[in-house]
Amino acid sequence: MDVLGHINNVSMAGLFEHGRGMFNHAIEVQRRAAGQRWLIVSVSLDYIAEAHFPEHVDVASGILRIGNSSWDIASAAFQGGQCKATCITTIVLTDTNGPTTINADLHREFQRLTVKK
């Protein structure tokens, strides 16, 4: 929070991080095989309107894009039903050799969780 009672940019990023973590844990298939990991390669935040503390913030997330080894998670933060900020996070699936292909089960799960444009 800043001196004006706003949720500042660092705090908003933390809210998106928490929302993304909750979204990732809700994925209903095996997320990765042994030796694989997810790496965040990009995070882009856009601030649309002022958000105020201590008013509750809801974060909604979904899959925006699915590539061969990477995907984008789109998130939006709402207060009182109004969008206050958006976030696009690009994640890549890797193994010891670098980026690796998303398996069919995870790809289908991402399709199920895709946001409508």
Secondary structure, 3 states (H helix, E strand, C coil): CCCCCECCHHHHHHHHHHHHHHHHHCCCCCCCCCCCEEEEEEEEEEECCCCECCCCCEEEEEEEEECCCEEEEEEEEEECCEEEEEEEEEEEEEECCEECCCCHHHHHHHHHCECCC
